[in-house]
């Protein structure tokens, strides 16, 4: 038995065939079941496991796994429906950082990923305990276990010793290993979702006989929508509802449903879910809302026990528009048209708004899932489904919460390489500051944390459903721009000015045309046209002239996209010209002889603005079979183009890597943290000496300093630390002191012993009963004062912040943030994102600061936060940046007693 069997709770995860399995530590009460597990094995399986087919091995193995706790030993079992189907163990022998590992899987359950899943969980546990390698002995003919080790994604070495093979497995959590775990998880996840999203048999439980019930509405949608599978209703008081056969219970159905839709009262949900599980149902869609905590727990327990995937509760339903399936299990008034946009929302109301908006635009849906309270199936699941379904090329999300943001981020980074992923950034207004916190914690708002997640994952984050649809319309219909350079064409000068303002506010650039381009455009535009950016084609422009103008601009190398702002005029009406139609024609291109223009596809995006348009967005049919987005406001068109340009830039950028850094002593850092938490079980802010030692473990540069607890010690420290100008700084310290300047707990520019003594006496008098000592430092050189810090979010993980420092840190709020571990790209973005960035790169003729030193500081801070889950906050303010170096002048670190958490470990929520 493990020495901390209850410290790693029971989790559920998916096998390769989509089956749910429970992974948990072995306890003493498992002895009989484990012995039976081994006794049921075939002689061949026993021989491969124990190198002999002795039945006596079963008892000995159960004794070992369920024996008294001992250091360095851990055993995990896998079970389903209360039956043990696998066991994995490691044992260090009580010493060293290498452990022997063994695996056993029940007969008939090989090739389903039981052993691999158990080993992944053992790897996670071992790494948390400082174990760096597994060793295992296997018979050379045991191809299954040898293949398991080889396919883990970890570095594995083999040494043959007669009929046996000695395997050594390095436990470094490289990107190769994470990718292998991800791929196994994605494949299992997709298989597990098939009964939910592609069911062959559906039952609606709770469909009423009278109109008005939600269950009846869902049944109607399924029946009227032409669901191609078998459909049943469950109601003990009816034989048929809406022409659908009805049965008194799930167990009485003539065929077991893949999917059961539950629309029964909340107090009936637990028993109904249990009945579904016993009947063999594979997935539940729970429409019912208002479950209390006990009902919710019972629902999820039934799903986990019987291996049912769950959408909801409190949701609108699900829809899959494949013509071969036509599944519409929702109670929405409309029905989505078939298409290629995947939609997942937490709010049913938002789901209806998104579906209605897409329908108005003519954008069809591949699948729609209302996640509701999201007990199980999440946005991460849906991204993996859309990645694999062969239909979806545009993903739209509305997520109010994240179960595992870091796992979601890795999935999204992969999926966004294949399709646009758009989201409504919900919950932005909850930006409340934490009470009595450091600068870092005050800056780490929900907005900043979610923004970092979306930015790093390549997700297009919008601020409203309207903006989501604006961006979706353009990304669905137009090619991506190569950059942010936009040319504006208009038939009214005022509309062009509005469009120019909108583009500038959206972060787009408006390049001026070259003299050659001006001449080229004037040759095709009417008299009086003004060619700049915007191009004012005047109200006299004809359809043909506008077509020619736009097509010429599209061929210019310095333009990435075109925005055409049009207003209706009497001139166009009188001539019968349709200026909008001019934009929907294919781009003309000259053939090799310079003769007649030949139609061809536009290779750059074009967006129209029609100020008279009634709808916010329309997708207009184009002559080439595509569509053209038309917006009622220039701001909407500019926002959509900006989102497209940001996506293009993200795609063009190679995936970042986490650089290796030297001078890191991780084991020493763990020892410092453990020693502090042993003395302070509730955690707290480190005193300057422990804080400096921890920073030194990561070679984070600090200004020289000395600790003094008496006036005489302060004088001696000042004598040692004075620079050439003889000036020092004195800072008070007591537990819990965060903002020294606000407390007037700092004395600057101290010269001579008398000023040092006076400063100490002042602090001692004003903070009597609080002061535990002072920090003495030489007065720092002049430079740019910056701020760097990290907050360990329990959900999102460590968030690194950077920006302008000093006393104005919170007032100016000039910060950027990225989630750790930081890649080289993340560090570059952190340094260039704040408004103060020009100061770092040498603005107004000044020298640039030590940028390499700044990068190293952020990477080391990121590494410290990633290594130490106990690091709740770190606050470096100010950080002095000069052309010759980067130095932390003041640091605060807070530790909390937290256990390591592996965000990439395969497990259901």
C-alpha positions, 0 to 999 in steps of 0.5 A, a space after each residue: 500500500 502507498 504511504 499516502 494512499 489518500 493524498 492522491 485522490 481517485 480519478 477517472 480516465 478514458 481507455 483507448 476504446 473510450 471506456 471510463 476507468 477508475 485509477 486510485 491508490 491501493 489500500 489494505 482492503 484491496 487484498 482479496 480483490 488483488 489476489 483474485 485479480 492474479 489468480 484469474 490470470 492465465 498461466 501464460 500471463 502469469 509467466 510473463 508477469 512473474 517469469 514463472 506460472 506459479 499460482 503462489 505468486 498471486 498471494 505474494 503480489 497482493 501481500 506486497 501491494 497491500 502491505 504496510 506503508 514504506 518509503 519509495 513504494 507506490 501502487 495504483 490500480 485500475 478498476 471498472 464497475 468495481 472490478 480490478 483490471 490492472 495494477 502498476 507499482 514502483 519501488 525505489 527500495 527506500 533510497 535513490 532517485 530510480 525505481 523499479 516498475 511492474 505492470 499487470 493487466 487482466 486477461 482479455 483487456 490487453 491493447 486497450 491502454 490499461 497499462 499505458 494509462 497506469 504508467 502515465 499516472 505512475 510517471 506523474 507521481 514519481 516525478 512529484 517525488 523526485 524520481 528521475 527514472 524507472 527500470 523494468 525487467 521483462 522477458 524478451 518475448 513479452 512484446 506487449 510490455 516492451 512496446 508499451 515502454 517504447 511508445 510512452 514518448 519517454 527516452 528508453 534504453 534496453 539491455 539484453 541479459 539472456 532471456 530477459 531485457 533490462 529497460 531504463 525509462 527516463 522520466 523527463 517531461 519533454 514536449 515529446 512525452 506531452 505530445 504522446 500523452 495528448 495524442 493518446 488522450 485525444 484518440 480516447 476522447 473522440 471515441 468516448 464522444 461518439 455515443 453522444 454526438 453520433 448515437 444510433 439509438 436515442 431515448 428521451 426520458 421525461 417527454 410529457 404528453 401535453 405540450 409545454 414540457 422541455 422533454 416533449 420539445 426535445 422529442 419533437 425536434 428529434 422527430 421532426 428533424 428527421 433523426 435517422 437512428 432509432 428514437 424512443 420516449 420514456 414515460 410510464 403513462 403513455 404508449 406513444 408521444 408525437 408518434 414516437 414509441 414510448 416505454 415505461 422505463 429505460 430498462 424496458 426499451 427494446 434496444 439499449 440507447 447510446 444516448 439518453 436525454 434526461 428531462 425529468 425533475 431534479 430529484 429524479 435525476 440520480 435514480 434515472 442516471 443510475 438506471 441508465 448506467 445499469 441498462 448500458 447507456 453510453 452517454 447522457 444529455 441532462 437538460 434538467 436544471 436546479 440540481 442541489 449538491 447531493 443530486 449533482 454528486 450522485 449524477 456524476 458518480 453514476 456517470 463515472 461508475 458506468 462509463 457514461 459521458 455527460 453533457 449538462 446538466 442545465 443545458 439547451 441540448 446538442 445538435 449534429 447536422 450530418 445529413 446521414 444523422 440529423 440529430 437535433 436534441 435541443 429545445 431551441 426554436 430554430 434548427 441549425 443548417 448543415 455546415 462546417 462551424 462547430 459551436 460550444 457554449 455554456 449559456 443556452 441563451 448565448 447558444 441561441 444567439 450564436 445559432 441565430 446569428 450564424 443562420 442569418 449569415 448563412 453559415 452552417 453548423 457541423 455540431 452544436 453542444 450546450 455545455 451547461 454546468 459542464 460536469 463532464 464534457 468541456 470545450 477541450 473535448 469539443 475542440 478534439 472532436 472538431 479536430 477529428 470529425 472531418 467536417 469542422 473548419 471553424 470553431 466558436 466557443 463561449 466558456 465561462 470557466 475552465 476545468 484545466 486551462 493548461 491542457 485546454 491551451 495545449 489542445 487549442 494551440 494544436 487545433 488553431 493551426 488547423 482552423 480558426 478558434 473564436 471565443 467570447 471572452 466572458 467574465 471580463 468585468 470581474 477584475 476586482 483587486 485582491 485585498 492586501 496583496 502584492 503588486 503582482 497579485 493586484 495586477 493579475 486580474 481575470 481579464 489579464 489571465 484569460 487574455 494570456 491564455 487566449 493569446 498564447 493559444 492562438 485563440 481569437 478572443 472577442 468581447 461580445 456575441 456580435 463581435 464573434 459573428 463579425 470575425 466569424 463572417 470574415 474568417 469563414 468567407 475570406 482568405 487571411 491577410 498577410 499583414 495589418 496593412 489596409 487600403 480603404 476605398 470609398 465613394 464618400 469622403 466622410 465614410 472614408 474618414 470614419 473607416 480610417 479612424 476605425 482601422 487605426 483604433 483596431 491597430 491596423 495600418 494605412 499605408 500611403 500609395 506610391 506615386 506609381 500607384 496614384 497614377 495607376 488608380 487615377 487612370 481608372 477613376 472619375 475626374 475629381 477622385 482623390 487617391 490617398 488612403 482612403 481612396 475617395 472615388 467620389 459619388 460619380 464612380 461607376 460599377 466598372 471603375 470601382 471593380 477596376 480600382 479595387 482589383 488594382 489595389 489588390 495586386 499592390 504588394 504593400 496592401 494586405 486587405 481592402 475595406 470598401 466603405 459605400 453609401 447609396 447615392 442618387 448618381 448610382 441609382 440614376 445610372 443603374 450601377 450596383 457598387 456592391 455588386 462590383 465587390 462580389 465579382 471575381 478579381 480580374 487578372 491580365 493574361 500573358 498577352 495583356 489582353 482581355 481580363 480573365 476572372 480569378 479568385 481574390 487572394 486577399 480579404 475584402 470587407 464592405 461597409 454599407 452604412 445604410 445596411 439594416 443588419 449588423 453583418 451580412 454575407 453577400 453571395 459572390 459571383 465565384 460561389 463564395 461570399 463577401 462580408 458586409 458590415 453596417 459599421 466601419 468599426 465592425 469591419 476593422 475589428 474583423 480585419 484586425 482579428 484576421 491579421 492577428 491570426 495570420 501573424 500567429 500562424 506565420 510564427 513558428 511554435 515557441 520553445 522553452 529555452 534551457 537556462 543554466 545556473 538553476 539548482 532545483 533540488 536546493 530550491 525545493 529544500 529551501 521551500 520545504 524547510 520554510 514550510 516545515 517551520 511555517 505550516 500555513 505558509 507566508 511571506 519569506 524574510 529577506 534572507 530566505 527570499 534571497 537564498 531562493 532567488 539565488 537558486 535560480 541565479 536571479 541577479 540581486 543588488 548586494 544587501 545586508 541584514 541588520 537587527 541593531 543600529 550598530 549592525 546597520 552602520 557596519 553593513 553600510 560601511 561594507 556596502 557603500 559604493 564610490 559615492 558613499 550612499 546607501 538605502 535602508 528598508 524596514 522589514 516585518 512579516 506582512 509588510 508589502 508596500 514599503 513606500 506607502 508605509 514610508 518604511 524606506 530611507 534613501 540617499 544615506 551618507 555617513 554613519 550619523 545618517 544611518 543611525 538616525 534612519 535606523 532610530 526613526 524606523 525603530 521608533 515609528 514601527 515599534 513592535 513591528 520591526 524585525 530588522 532592516 535591509 541595507 543596500 548601496 544606492 542603485 545607479 540610475 536606470 529604468 525601473 521595471 516590475 516582474 512578478 508571478 502569481 500561482 493561480 490554482 486553476 490557470 497555473 503560474 502567470 508571469 507579469 511584466 511592465 513599468 515598475 516603481 511606485 507608479 506600478 498600480 497607478 499606471 497599470 502598464 503590464 503584460 502577462 503570459 502563462 508559464 512556462 514561458 517560451 522564447 516568443 512569450 518572453 519577447 511578447 512580454 518585453 514588447 507589449 507594455 507601453 513603456 517598451 520604447 524605453 527599453 529599446 533606446 527611445 529618443 537616442 538613449 541606449 537600449 537596456 540589457 535586453 538579454 539580461 531582461 529575457 533571462 530574468 523573466 525565464 528564470 522567474 518562469 522556471 522558478 514558478 514552474 518548479 515550485 507549486 508552493 510559490 503563491 506570489 513573487 513580486 520583484 519591484 523595482 527591477 533596475 534595467 540599464 545598458 549594462 545589466 538587470 538587477 532586482 532591487 526589492 523582492 517579495 515571495 510568498 509560499 503556501 503548502 501546495 502539492 504538485 499538480 500535473 495539468 497534463 495527466 489524463 483524467 476526466 474532470 
